[in-house]
Amino acid sequence: MFEIKKICCIGAGYVGGPTCSVIAQMCPSIKVTVVDVNEARINAWNSDTLPIYEPGLKEVVESCRGRNLFFSTSIDDAIREADLVFISVLSNPEFLAEGTAIKDLKNPDRVLIGGDDSPEGQKAVRALCAVYEHWVPKEKILTTNTWSSELSKLAANAFLAQRISSINSISALCEATGADVEEVARAIGTDQRIGNKFLKASVGFGGSCFQKDVLNLVYLCEALNLPEVARYWQQVIDMNDYQRRRFASRIIDSLFNTVTDKKIAILGFAFKKDTGDTRESSSIYISKYLMDEGAKLHIYDPKVPKEQIILDLSHPGVSEDNQVSRLVTISKDPYEACDGAHALVICTEWDMFKELDYERIHKKMLKPAFIFDGRRVLDDLHNELQVIGFQIETIGKKVSAKRIPFASSCEIPKFSLQDPPVKKPRV
């Protein structure tokens, strides 16, 4: 059987970097070269400050970089030398979750490899299987044809996104009836046919994969003349958009129907905890909706650089003219962000937000002081926070006995980062 001794991976991003770093660590006899046209990114991979944050990644990279793991901009040379080139040879979709990518790579539920039925395709499949067999049990390595492999990736993310949109739809019903969506999720999650994964109601899912893969599925269905199927999966995205707009409307309505010139602290900008990735983050959408209403945002995230936040909010579809420079301030810590604020909004479930000194925060905020918990990270602190004096609004639950009733009076239009920007007419 053909033995792979040199691997080239095109793309040093959130997938290529961690995946090939783990392959290099688990396969010391294989030379792994990760290439990218972005010289600054490659320089970062070769430095002490990696371009992405992922728990455990730095230790993996440092254990084999310069030995059998290399990062380079010499793309043509790396391709010529390689026995296998990721992306262009086989279908080997990743099923990584950011924040747990290293654990997922070292102990995967499955590895999926798709290839053509031709002799060359099957030879390539067997060769790649042999690479993964260095650390993955054979029974966890699944081989399929190329279409099955690619569609499995789309379907897996679509099913996960569907579960989040489903529980988020129930969260709206819970707020209207007095039920607690966490209790509902726990009750249905104990049903073994359903399970308890991905039943956490929130301000909406983000990240690079869920929306992209669901929309790819919608596109495929439309192209293959399956309009009913396309509409079914489009509803998963529509519900996610609705949840974000609903949360933003709730903030505005609770603050007496206006946030113009009001300081609002946004805690968390990454799309989820334990990553610095902001792609399709709900924080971007919430920030846009609040900026459109004239709110002054003070944003803090422990892992997202200031430059990335400004870049995301300066996207032509998100803001216009000098909106960001006028309305957005990046804070160095959560206390600075909350100082003098009318409200604090938790958009990312960082563990540190559970441990803040909320008495100190309350003293420095304007009154009445509001907390909008878009991630249900403060559930265990509700009684304590109410005693301090906070008005608490959260997803899928009525917290305060004197809770301001939520019946949206402001209509927030749909918005997608994939849509071309629509400029408002100047007055």
Sine and cosine of phi, psi and omega as CSV:
sin_phi,cos_phi,sin_psi,cos_psi,sin_omega,cos_omega
0.00,0.00,0.63,-0.78,0.01,-1.00
-0.89,0.45,0.75,-0.67,-0.04,-1.00
-0.95,-0.30,0.76,-0.65,0.01,-1.00
-1.00,0.07,0.82,-0.57,0.02,-1.00
-0.89,-0.45,-0.35,0.94,0.00,-1.00
-0.68,-0.73,0.80,-0.60,0.01,-1.00
-0.88,-0.47,0.66,-0.75,0.13,-0.99
-0.88,-0.48,0.74,-0.67,0.07,-1.00
-0.89,-0.46,0.83,-0.55,0.01,-1.00
-1.00,-0.03,0.91,-0.42,-0.01,-1.00
0.92,-0.40,0.92,-0.38,-0.05,-1.00
-0.96,-0.27,0.72,0.69,-0.04,-1.00
-0.99,-0.14,-0.51,-0.86,-0.09,-1.00
-0.93,0.37,-0.38,0.93,0.01,-1.00
-0.99,-0.15,-0.82,0.57,-0.08,-1.00
-0.86,0.51,-0.71,0.71,-0.04,-1.00
-0.87,0.50,-0.86,0.50,0.00,-1.00
-0.89,0.46,-0.67,0.74,-0.05,-1.00
-0.87,0.49,-0.76,0.64,-0.06,-1.00
-0.97,0.26,-0.42,0.91,0.09,-1.00
-0.91,0.41,-0.67,0.74,0.03,-1.00
-0.93,0.36,-0.65,0.76,0.06,-1.00
-0.85,0.52,-0.69,0.72,0.01,-1.00
-0.89,0.46,-0.67,0.75,-0.01,-1.00
-0.93,0.38,-0.63,0.78,-0.07,-1.00
-0.99,0.11,-0.27,0.96,-0.02,-1.00
-0.78,-0.62,0.96,0.28,-0.10,-1.00
-0.88,0.47,-0.29,0.96,-0.01,-1.00
-1.00,0.07,-0.10,0.99,-0.03,-1.00
-0.96,-0.27,0.75,-0.66,0.09,-1.00
-1.00,0.08,0.84,-0.55,-0.04,-1.00
-0.90,-0.43,0.83,-0.55,0.02,-1.00
-0.86,-0.50,0.83,-0.56,0.04,-1.00
-0.97,-0.24,0.83,-0.56,-0.08,-1.00
-0.87,-0.50,0.45,-0.89,0.00,-1.00
-0.37,-0.93,0.50,-0.86,0.04,-1.00
-0.97,0.23,-0.29,0.96,-0.04,-1.00
-0.99,0.11,0.98,-0.20,-0.08,-1.00
-0.90,0.43,-0.61,0.79,0.00,-1.00
-0.89,0.46,-0.63,0.77,0.02,-1.00
-0.91,0.40,-0.69,0.73,0.02,-1.00
-0.89,0.45,-0.67,0.75,0.05,-1.00
-0.86,0.50,-0.61,0.79,0.02,-1.00
-0.92,0.39,-0.64,0.77,0.05,-1.00
-0.90,0.44,-0.46,0.89,0.01,-1.00
-1.00,-0.03,0.11,0.99,-0.03,-1.00
-0.93,-0.36,-0.08,-1.00,0.06,-1.00
-0.99,0.15,-0.20,0.98,0.00,-1.00
-0.91,-0.41,0.99,-0.12,-0.05,-1.00
-0.92,0.40,0.46,-0.89,-0.06,-1.00
-0.96,0.29,-0.23,0.97,0.05,-1.00
-0.74,-0.67,0.44,-0.90,0.07,-1.00
-0.97,-0.23,0.80,-0.61,0.06,-1.00
-0.46,-0.89,0.83,-0.56,-0.02,-1.00
-0.80,0.59,0.80,-0.60,0.05,-1.00
1.00,0.04,-0.20,0.98,-0.07,-1.00
-0.93,0.38,-0.69,0.72,-0.06,-1.00
-0.85,0.53,-0.67,0.74,-0.01,-1.00
-0.91,0.41,-0.63,0.78,0.02,-1.00
-0.91,0.42,-0.74,0.68,-0.02,-1.00
-0.88,0.48,-0.73,0.69,-0.06,-1.00
-0.92,0.39,-0.39,0.92,-0.02,-1.00
-0.97,0.26,-0.34,0.94,-0.05,-1.00
-0.68,-0.73,-0.05,1.00,0.03,-1.00
-0.91,0.42,0.74,-0.67,-0.03,-1.00
1.00,0.05,-0.21,0.98,0.03,-1.00
-0.98,-0.19,-0.91,0.41,0.10,-0.99
-0.71,-0.70,0.23,0.97,0.07,-1.00
-0.82,-0.57,0.81,-0.58,-0.06,-1.00
-0.70,-0.72,0.57,-0.82,0.05,-1.00
-0.87,-0.49,0.78,-0.63,-0.17,-0.99
-0.50,-0.87,0.38,-0.93,0.14,-0.99
-0.98,-0.18,-0.01,1.00,-0.01,-1.00
-0.99,0.14,0.97,0.25,-0.14,-0.99
-0.91,0.41,-0.74,0.67,-0.05,-1.00
-0.87,0.50,-0.69,0.72,-0.01,-1.00
-0.89,0.46,-0.69,0.73,-0.03,-1.00
-0.91,0.42,-0.63,0.78,0.02,-1.00
-0.92,0.40,-0.68,0.73,-0.01,-1.00
-0.88,0.48,-0.63,0.78,-0.06,-1.00
-0.98,0.19,-0.36,0.93,-0.20,-0.98
-0.97,0.25,0.58,-0.82,0.18,-0.98
-0.99,0.10,-0.45,0.90,0.00,-1.00
-0.59,-0.81,0.72,-0.69,0.02,-1.00
-0.90,-0.43,0.90,-0.45,0.06,-1.00
-0.92,0.38,0.61,-0.79,0.00,-1.00
0.99,-0.10,-0.76,0.65,-0.17,-0.99
-0.99,-0.12,-0.16,0.99,-0.09,-1.00
-0.96,-0.26,-0.77,0.64,-0.11,-0.99
-0.79,-0.61,0.25,-0.97,0.20,-0.98
-1.00,-0.09,0.94,-0.35,0.00,-1.00
-0.72,-0.70,0.93,0.36,-0.09,-1.00
-0.89,0.47,0.58,-0.81,0.02,-1.00
-1.00,-0.07,0.50,-0.87,0.06,-1.00
-0.83,-0.56,0.73,0.68,-0.07,-1.00
-1.00,0.06,0.55,-0.83,0.15,-0.99
-0.93,-0.37,0.85,-0.53,0.01,-1.00
-0.88,0.48,0.65,-0.76,-0.09,-1.00
0.98,-0.19,-0.45,0.89,0.06,-1.00
-0.74,-0.68,0.40,0.92,-0.13,-0.99
-0.88,0.48,-0.67,0.74,-0.04,-1.00
-0.91,0.41,-0.69,0.73,0.05,-1.00
-0.89,0.45,-0.67,0.75,0.01,-1.00
-0.89,0.46,-0.63,0.78,-0.02,-1.00
-0.95,0.31,-0.60,0.80,-0.04,-1.00
-0.99,0.16,-0.44,0.90,0.00,-1.00
-0.67,-0.74,0.93,0.36,-0.11,-0.99
-0.97,0.25,0.48,-0.88,0.15,-0.99
-0.90,0.43,-0.62,0.78,0.04,-1.00
-0.29,-0.96,0.39,-0.92,0.18,-0.98
-0.89,-0.45,0.79,-0.62,-0.07,-1.00
-0.93,-0.38,0.82,-0.57,-0.02,-1.00
-0.80,-0.60,0.84,-0.54,0.02,-1.00
-0.91,-0.42,0.63,-0.78,0.02,-1.00
-0.46,-0.89,0.26,-0.97,0.04,-1.00
-0.92,0.40,0.36,-0.93,0.03,-1.00
-0.99,0.17,0.00,1.00,0.00,-1.00
-0.94,0.33,0.34,-0.94,0.05,-1.00
-0.83,0.55,-0.64,0.77,0.01,-1.00
-0.91,0.41,-0.66,0.75,0.01,-1.00
-0.89,0.45,-0.68,0.73,-0.01,-1.00
-0.94,0.34,-0.53,0.85,0.08,-1.00
-0.90,0.44,-0.68,0.73,0.01,-1.00
-0.91,0.41,-0.64,0.77,0.04,-1.00
-0.86,0.51,-0.74,0.67,-0.02,-1.00
-0.89,0.46,-0.62,0.78,-0.01,-1.00
-0.91,0.42,-0.67,0.74,0.00,-1.00
-0.95,0.32,-0.58,0.81,0.09,-1.00
-0.83,0.55,-0.66,0.75,-0.02,-1.00
-0.89,0.45,-0.54,0.84,0.06,-1.00
-0.90,0.43,-0.77,0.64,-0.03,-1.00
-0.92,0.39,-0.47,0.88,-0.03,-1.00
-0.92,0.38,-0.13,0.99,0.11,-0.99
-0.87,0.49,-0.49,0.87,-0.02,-1.00
-0.61,-0.79,-0.19,0.98,-0.01,-1.00
-0.97,-0.24,0.78,-0.63,0.05,-1.00
-0.84,0.54,0.61,-0.79,-0.08,-1.00
-0.84,0.55,-0.58,0.82,-0.06,-1.00
-0.93,0.36,-0.24,0.97,0.03,-1.00
-1.00,-0.08,-0.02,1.00,0.02,-1.00
-0.98,-0.18,0.93,-0.37,-0.05,-1.00
-0.98,-0.21,0.71,-0.70,0.05,-1.00
-0.89,-0.46,0.67,-0.74,-0.04,-1.00
-0.60,-0.80,0.00,-1.00,0.18,-0.98
-0.98,0.21,0.19,-0.98,-0.14,-0.99
-0.88,0.48,-0.70,0.71,-0.02,-1.00
-0.89,0.46,-0.68,0.73,0.00,-1.00
-0.88,0.47,-0.65,0.76,0.00,-1.00
-0.89,0.45,-0.76,0.66,-0.03,-1.00
-0.92,0.39,-0.66,0.75,-0.01,-1.00
-0.94,0.35,-0.51,0.86,0.05,-1.00
-0.89,0.45,-0.63,0.78,0.04,-1.00
-0.89,0.45,-0.74,0.67,0.00,-1.00
-0.89,0.45,-0.69,0.72,-0.05,-1.00
-0.91,0.41,-0.63,0.78,-0.01,-1.00
-0.88,0.48,-0.75,0.66,0.01,-1.00
-0.93,0.36,-0.56,0.83,0.04,-1.00
-0.91,0.42,-0.66,0.76,0.01,-1.00
-0.91,0.42,-0.65,0.76,0.01,-1.00
-0.92,0.39,-0.70,0.72,0.04,-1.00
-0.89,0.46,-0.61,0.79,0.01,-1.00
-0.88,0.47,-0.64,0.76,0.01,-1.00
-0.90,0.44,-0.65,0.76,0.01,-1.00
-0.91,0.42,-0.71,0.70,0.02,-1.00
-0.90,0.44,-0.56,0.83,0.02,-1.00
-0.90,0.43,-0.74,0.67,-0.01,-1.00
-0.94,0.34,-0.50,0.87,0.07,-1.00
-0.93,0.37,-0.56,0.83,0.07,-1.00
-0.91,0.41,-0.62,0.79,0.03,-1.00
-0.93,0.37,-0.50,0.86,0.01,-1.00
-0.89,0.46,-0.60,0.80,0.04,-1.00
-0.90,0.43,-0.64,0.76,0.03,-1.00
-0.92,0.40,-0.61,0.79,0.02,-1.00
-0.89,0.46,-0.67,0.74,0.01,-1.00
-0.90,0.43,-0.51,0.86,-0.01,-1.00
-0.99,0.17,-0.42,0.91,-0.10,-0.99
-0.96,-0.27,-0.36,0.93,-0.08,-1.00
0.98,-0.18,0.03,1.00,0.10,-0.99
-0.97,0.26,0.25,-0.97,0.06,-1.00
-0.92,-0.40,0.88,-0.47,-0.08,-1.00
-0.89,0.46,-0.47,0.88,0.06,-1.00
-0.91,0.40,-0.64,0.77,0.04,-1.00
-0.93,0.37,-0.64,0.76,0.05,-1.00
-0.89,0.45,-0.70,0.71,0.00,-1.00
-0.88,0.48,-0.66,0.75,0.01,-1.00
-0.91,0.42,-0.64,0.77,-0.02,-1.00
-0.91,0.41,-0.73,0.69,-0.02,-1.00
-0.98,0.22,-0.44,0.90,-0.01,-1.00
-0.94,0.35,-0.35,0.94,0.03,-1.00
-0.98,0.20,-0.21,0.98,0.11,-0.99
-0.95,0.31,0.89,-0.45,-0.09,-1.00
-0.88,0.47,-0.39,0.92,0.03,-1.00
-0.95,0.31,-0.39,0.92,-0.04,-1.00
-0.98,-0.22,-0.77,0.64,-0.03,-1.00
0.99,0.17,0.23,-0.97,-0.14,-0.99
-0.96,-0.27,0.11,0.99,-0.02,-1.00
-0.99,0.17,0.59,-0.81,0.08,-1.00
0.85,0.53,0.64,0.77,0.10,-1.00
-0.88,-0.48,0.57,0.82,0.00,-1.00
-0.98,-0.19,0.95,-0.33,0.02,-1.00
-0.93,0.38,0.58,-0.82,-0.06,-1.00
-0.34,-0.94,-0.16,-0.99,0.02,-1.00
-0.97,0.23,-0.04,1.00,0.07,-1.00
0.77,-0.63,0.43,-0.90,0.01,-1.00
-0.99,0.13,0.44,-0.90,0.05,-1.00
-0.65,-0.76,-0.43,-0.90,-0.02,-1.00
1.00,-0.04,0.18,-0.98,-0.13,-0.99
-0.98,0.18,-0.32,0.95,-0.21,-0.98
-0.99,-0.17,-0.74,0.67,-0.18,-0.98
-0.84,0.54,-0.84,0.54,-0.04,-1.00
-0.90,0.44,-0.69,0.72,-0.01,-1.00
-0.86,0.51,-0.72,0.69,-0.08,-1.00
-0.96,0.30,-0.59,0.81,0.08,-1.00
-0.90,0.43,-0.69,0.73,0.01,-1.00
-0.92,0.39,-0.54,0.84,0.11,-0.99
-0.90,0.44,-0.63,0.78,0.03,-1.00
-0.91,0.41,-0.66,0.75,0.05,-1.00
-0.87,0.49,-0.72,0.70,0.00,-1.00
-0.87,0.49,-0.71,0.71,0.01,-1.00
-0.86,0.52,-0.71,0.70,-0.03,-1.00
-0.90,0.44,-0.66,0.75,0.03,-1.00
-0.91,0.42,-0.67,0.74,-0.02,-1.00
-0.91,0.40,-0.50,0.87,-0.02,-1.00
-0.99,-0.12,0.28,0.96,0.06,-1.00
0.87,0.49,0.74,0.67,0.08,-1.00
-0.84,-0.54,0.91,0.41,-0.13,-0.99
-0.89,0.46,-0.58,0.81,0.01,-1.00
-0.90,0.43,-0.64,0.77,0.02,-1.00
-0.93,0.38,-0.65,0.76,0.02,-1.00
-0.88,0.48,-0.70,0.71,-0.01,-1.00
-0.91,0.42,-0.58,0.81,0.03,-1.00
-0.86,0.50,-0.75,0.66,-0.05,-1.00
-0.97,0.23,-0.48,0.88,0.07,-1.00
-0.88,0.48,-0.52,0.86,-0.02,-1.00
-0.90,0.44,-0.45,0.89,0.06,-1.00
-0.89,0.45,-0.68,0.73,0.04,-1.00
-0.94,0.35,-0.67,0.74,-0.02,-1.00
-0.88,0.48,-0.63,0.77,0.01,-1.00
-0.92,0.38,-0.58,0.81,0.05,-1.00
-0.91,0.42,-0.68,0.73,0.06,-1.00
-0.88,0.47,-0.68,0.73,0.00,-1.00
-0.87,0.49,-0.67,0.74,-0.03,-1.00
-0.89,0.45,-0.64,0.76,0.03,-1.00
-0.91,0.41,-0.73,0.68,-0.01,-1.00
-0.91,0.42,-0.60,0.80,0.01,-1.00
-0.90,0.43,-0.65,0.76,0.00,-1.00
-0.92,0.38,-0.69,0.73,0.02,-1.00
-0.90,0.44,-0.65,0.76,0.04,-1.00
-0.88,0.47,-0.60,0.80,-0.01,-1.00
-0.91,0.41,-0.63,0.78,0.06,-1.00
-0.88,0.48,-0.76,0.65,-0.05,-1.00
-0.89,0.45,-0.73,0.68,-0.03,-1.00
-0.90,0.43,-0.65,0.76,-0.01,-1.00
-0.91,0.40,-0.51,0.86,0.04,-1.00
-1.00,0.03,0.63,0.78,0.13,-0.99
0.90,0.45,0.63,0.77,0.14,-0.99
0.92,0.39,0.25,0.97,0.11,-0.99
-0.42,-0.91,0.65,-0.76,0.10,-1.00
-0.86,-0.52,0.16,0.99,-0.02,-1.00
-0.84,0.54,0.82,-0.57,0.01,-1.00
0.90,0.44,0.22,0.98,0.07,-1.00
-1.00,-0.04,0.68,-0.73,0.02,-1.00
-0.99,0.17,0.81,-0.59,0.03,-1.00
-0.80,-0.60,0.81,-0.59,0.03,-1.00
-1.00,0.05,0.81,-0.59,0.09,-1.00
-0.97,-0.25,0.92,-0.39,-0.01,-1.00
-0.98,-0.21,0.94,-0.33,-0.02,-1.00
0.98,-0.20,0.80,-0.60,0.02,-1.00
-0.80,-0.59,-0.37,0.93,0.09,-1.00
-0.91,0.42,0.40,-0.92,-0.07,-1.00
-0.95,0.30,-0.31,0.95,0.15,-0.99
-0.32,-0.95,0.14,-0.99,-0.06,-1.00
-0.95,0.31,0.29,-0.96,0.05,-1.00
0.90,0.44,0.47,0.88,0.13,-0.99
-0.46,-0.89,0.40,-0.92,0.10,-1.00
-0.98,-0.22,0.18,0.98,-0.07,-1.00
-0.98,0.20,0.76,-0.65,-0.01,-1.00
-0.92,-0.39,0.07,1.00,-0.08,-1.00
-0.88,0.48,0.80,-0.60,-0.02,-1.00
0.83,0.56,0.40,0.91,0.01,-1.00
-0.89,0.46,0.66,-0.75,0.06,-1.00
-0.88,0.47,-0.42,0.91,0.03,-1.00
-0.87,0.49,-0.58,0.81,0.02,-1.00
-0.89,0.45,-0.71,0.71,-0.03,-1.00
-0.92,0.39,-0.72,0.70,0.00,-1.00
-0.88,0.48,-0.68,0.74,0.02,-1.00
-0.88,0.47,-0.67,0.75,0.01,-1.00
-0.87,0.48,-0.75,0.66,-0.05,-1.00
-0.87,0.49,-0.64,0.77,0.00,-1.00
-0.96,0.29,-0.62,0.79,0.07,-1.00
-0.89,0.46,-0.63,0.78,0.02,-1.00
-0.87,0.49,-0.42,0.91,0.02,-1.00
-1.00,-0.09,0.07,1.00,0.09,-1.00
1.00,0.04,0.25,0.97,0.01,-1.00
-0.95,0.31,0.53,-0.85,0.08,-1.00
-0.99,-0.15,0.93,-0.37,-0.13,-0.99
-0.99,-0.13,0.73,-0.68,0.12,-0.99
-0.88,-0.47,0.93,-0.37,-0.22,-0.97
-0.94,-0.34,0.69,-0.72,0.08,-1.00
-0.72,-0.69,0.72,-0.69,0.16,-0.99
-0.57,-0.82,0.72,-0.70,-0.08,-1.00
-0.94,0.33,-0.30,0.95,-0.09,-1.00
-0.81,-0.58,-0.19,0.98,-0.03,-1.00
-1.00,-0.07,0.84,-0.54,0.00,-1.00
-0.90,0.43,0.48,-0.88,0.03,-1.00
-0.81,0.59,-0.69,0.73,-0.06,-1.00
-0.87,0.49,-0.60,0.80,-0.01,-1.00
-0.93,0.35,-0.66,0.75,0.02,-1.00
-0.88,0.47,-0.73,0.68,0.01,-1.00
-0.88,0.47,-0.66,0.75,0.01,-1.00
-0.88,0.47,-0.71,0.70,-0.02,-1.00
-0.89,0.45,-0.68,0.74,-0.05,-1.00
-0.98,0.21,-0.27,0.96,0.03,-1.00
-1.00,0.00,0.00,1.00,0.06,-1.00
-0.81,0.58,0.70,-0.72,-0.07,-1.00
-0.82,0.57,-0.46,0.89,0.02,-1.00
-0.99,0.14,-0.22,0.98,-0.06,-1.00
-0.99,-0.14,-0.72,0.70,-0.06,-1.00
-0.64,-0.76,0.16,-0.99,0.01,-1.00
-0.65,-0.76,0.38,-0.93,0.04,-1.00
0.78,0.63,-0.80,-0.60,-0.07,-1.00
-0.96,-0.26,0.47,0.88,-0.03,-1.00
-0.81,0.58,-0.74,0.67,-0.08,-1.00
-0.91,0.41,-0.71,0.70,-0.01,-1.00
-0.90,0.43,-0.51,0.86,0.01,-1.00
-0.99,0.15,-0.57,0.82,-0.23,-0.97
-0.92,-0.39,-0.19,0.98,-0.12,-0.99
-0.89,-0.46,0.75,-0.66,0.11,-0.99
-0.80,-0.60,0.73,-0.69,0.05,-1.00
-0.99,-0.10,0.84,-0.54,-0.07,-1.00
-1.00,-0.10,0.48,-0.88,-0.05,-1.00
-1.00,0.08,-0.29,0.96,0.07,-1.00
-0.41,-0.91,0.27,-0.96,-0.07,-1.00
-0.92,0.40,-0.48,0.88,0.00,-1.00
-0.93,0.36,-0.65,0.76,0.06,-1.00
-0.90,0.44,-0.65,0.76,-0.01,-1.00
-0.89,0.46,-0.60,0.80,-0.09,-1.00
-1.00,0.04,-0.22,0.98,-0.05,-1.00
-0.89,0.45,0.90,-0.44,0.01,-1.00
0.98,0.19,0.20,0.98,-0.05,-1.00
-0.99,0.10,0.49,-0.87,0.15,-0.99
-0.98,0.20,-0.50,0.87,-0.06,-1.00
-0.43,-0.90,0.44,-0.90,0.18,-0.98
-0.87,-0.49,0.66,-0.75,-0.07,-1.00
-0.85,-0.53,0.87,-0.49,0.02,-1.00
-1.00,-0.04,0.90,-0.43,-0.05,-1.00
-0.94,-0.34,-0.27,0.96,0.03,-1.00
-0.75,-0.66,0.64,-0.77,-0.15,-0.99
-1.00,0.06,0.68,0.73,0.04,-1.00
-0.86,0.51,0.71,-0.71,-0.03,-1.00
-0.86,0.50,-0.53,0.85,-0.06,-1.00
-0.87,0.49,-0.41,0.91,-0.03,-1.00
-0.95,0.32,-0.30,0.96,0.08,-1.00
-0.97,0.22,-0.33,0.94,-0.17,-0.99
-0.94,-0.33,0.18,0.98,-0.01,-1.00
-0.95,0.33,0.40,-0.92,0.06,-1.00
-1.00,0.09,1.00,-0.01,-0.10,-0.99
-0.96,0.29,-0.37,0.93,0.10,-0.99
-0.91,0.41,-0.69,0.72,0.06,-1.00
-0.88,0.47,-0.67,0.74,0.00,-1.00
-0.90,0.43,-0.70,0.72,-0.04,-1.00
-0.88,0.48,-0.64,0.77,-0.02,-1.00
-0.88,0.48,-0.54,0.84,-0.07,-1.00
-1.00,-0.05,-0.16,0.99,-0.02,-1.00
-1.00,0.04,0.38,-0.92,0.12,-0.99
-0.96,0.29,0.44,-0.90,-0.07,-1.00
-0.93,-0.36,0.59,-0.81,-0.05,1.00
-0.93,0.36,0.62,-0.78,-0.04,-1.00
-1.00,-0.09,0.79,-0.61,-0.06,-1.00
-0.94,-0.34,0.60,-0.80,0.22,-0.98
-0.87,-0.48,0.81,-0.59,0.10,-0.99
-0.92,-0.39,0.96,-0.27,-0.09,-1.00
-0.99,-0.10,0.99,-0.12,-0.03,-1.00
-0.99,0.15,0.00,1.00,-0.05,-1.00
-0.78,-0.63,0.08,1.00,0.01,-1.00
0.83,0.56,0.64,0.77,0.00,-1.00
-1.00,0.02,-0.23,0.97,-0.09,-1.00
-0.95,-0.31,0.30,0.95,-0.06,-1.00
-0.80,0.60,-0.66,0.75,-0.06,-1.00
-0.97,0.26,-0.15,0.99,-0.08,-1.00
-0.95,-0.32,0.08,1.00,-0.13,-0.99
-0.84,0.54,-0.74,0.67,-0.02,-1.00
-0.88,0.48,-0.71,0.70,0.00,-1.00
-0.88,0.47,-0.68,0.74,-0.03,-1.00
-0.92,0.38,-0.58,0.81,0.04,-1.00
-0.93,0.36,-0.61,0.80,0.05,-1.00
-0.89,0.45,-0.64,0.77,0.04,-1.00
-0.88,0.47,-0.56,0.83,0.03,-1.00
0.80,-0.60,0.11,0.99,-0.02,-1.00
-0.97,0.25,0.58,-0.82,0.26,-0.97
-1.00,-0.06,0.88,-0.48,-0.13,-0.99
-0.95,-0.32,0.76,-0.65,0.12,-0.99
-0.82,-0.57,0.75,-0.66,-0.03,-1.00
-0.67,-0.74,0.06,-1.00,-0.05,-1.00
-1.00,0.09,0.80,-0.59,0.17,-0.99
0.96,0.29,0.43,0.90,-0.02,-1.00
-0.29,-0.96,0.63,-0.78,0.18,-0.98
-1.00,0.00,0.85,-0.53,-0.08,-1.00
-0.99,-0.14,-0.83,0.56,-0.12,-0.99
-1.00,0.07,0.64,-0.77,0.07,-1.00
-0.89,0.45,-0.58,0.81,0.01,-1.00
-0.99,-0.17,0.55,0.83,-0.08,-1.00
-0.87,0.50,0.69,-0.72,0.09,-1.00
-0.92,0.40,0.87,-0.50,-0.04,-1.00
-0.89,0.46,0.63,-0.78,-0.04,-1.00
-0.98,-0.22,0.94,-0.33,0.15,-0.99
-0.66,-0.75,0.98,-0.19,-0.19,-0.98
-0.83,0.56,0.77,-0.64,0.06,-1.00
-0.94,-0.35,-0.05,1.00,0.02,-1.00
-0.89,-0.45,0.71,-0.70,-0.03,-1.00
-0.99,-0.14,0.92,-0.39,0.01,-1.00
-0.99,-0.15,0.85,-0.53,-0.07,-1.00
-0.95,0.31,0.40,-0.92,0.08,-1.00
-0.90,0.43,0.46,-0.89,-0.04,-1.00
-0.43,-0.90,0.64,-0.77,0.07,-1.00
-0.65,-0.76,0.64,-0.77,0.05,-1.00
-0.92,0.39,-0.31,0.95,0.01,-1.00
-0.99,0.16,-0.33,0.95,-0.03,-1.00
-0.98,0.22,0.50,-0.86,0.11,-0.99
-0.92,0.40,0.55,-0.84,-0.04,-1.00
-0.91,0.42,0.63,-0.78,0.07,-1.00
-0.93,-0.37,0.91,-0.41,-0.02,-1.00
-0.98,0.20,0.71,-0.71,0.09,-1.00
-0.97,0.24,0.60,-0.80,0.04,-1.00
-0.92,0.40,0.64,-0.76,0.04,-1.00
-0.97,0.25,0.63,-0.77,0.01,-1.00
-0.98,-0.22,0.00,0.00,0.00,0.00
